[in-house]
Amino acid sequence: MTFFIAAMGVLGVASSGPLIAATLGATSVTALAIAFWRNAIAAAVMATPTLVREPRQFGAITRYEFRWSLVAAVALALHFACFITSLQLTSVAAATALVCLQSAWIAVFQLFRGIRHRWQVLAGLGTAFGGVVAITGFDMGSSPEALLGDLLALAGGALAGLYTLAGGKARQSMSTGTYTTLCYGFCAVLVALMALLAGQPLAGFDAGGWLGIAAITVCAQLVGHTAFNHLLATMSPLLVSMIILLEIPGAALLAAVFLGETLPAGIYAGLGLILAGLAVVVLGQKPGRAGRRGKEERRDEPPSERLAELGTD
């Protein structure tokens, strides 16, 4: 079941770049309008079953859960602002590759928290990033406009890393429906304020624009983001972000088929390297001599907390 959810998540997020690029290029929809509606609609959809089945969950949200959900929402709102704007300035392949470097950012953030990763994890990260380079080549930043788009995508990756880490904290005790409702809802409010300040309209689009927003919401938000938010309850944020690297070849293939973008020459070699790196990271999580603790000491820790350290020394 976990493999199926991960596969659906990859397919969902892989469709994000091509769908956004197509919608922005063919309609009058703005970048912040896409970010607002995908989160607002997703929040309403995710809230409905929870309100029907277990409405008390919303009243039982703790200050800790609220705080981390808010941090995740702020990071997500800024991530969308950077990533969606970057798709107007650089290629889908380059923007997706750079924004998916969130696993590297997570590793850096965890180092600042005093978490040291095993050499297997670092080797896996390096192998996977070799796959990223193989897919994108060296054509990033080919013009001043593309360079700005690449920098925005890079910032979007750092913010996505923060969003994933904060979500991992909140998901230790929150259900998927409660967390996603809170996070997506907060994000929609923040994006609406950003759109107001930037003077970007949130409505008044043609039928094609609304169709694009609906497709992005269903595929990228409800399927993609929600699948990975679900996995955060049982997987470490770093491992989840490593799986998201598979979005890179997926987005490149979809952009080539539907948008006519040139398929990167190294896409198959890159896919193989990303999969190999992911496998090494998974194997590197096995507890080693220094990472072992007594079973009694770790019995009460939630799964995401036990895995978060990825076998620290």
DATA-V811732 format. One record per helix or strand of 2 or more residues. SS is the DSSP state (hx for helix, st for strand). FROM is the first residue (numbers start at 0). TO is the last residue. Records with the same first field share a line. If there is no record, write none. Layout:
# DATA-V811732
SS = FROM-TO / FROM-TO
This chain:
# DATA-V811732
hx = 1-25 / 30-52 / 55-58 / 62-85 / 91-98 / 101-111 / 118-135 / 143-169 / 175-197 / 206-230 / 236-243 / 246-257 / 266-282 / 294-297 / 302-307
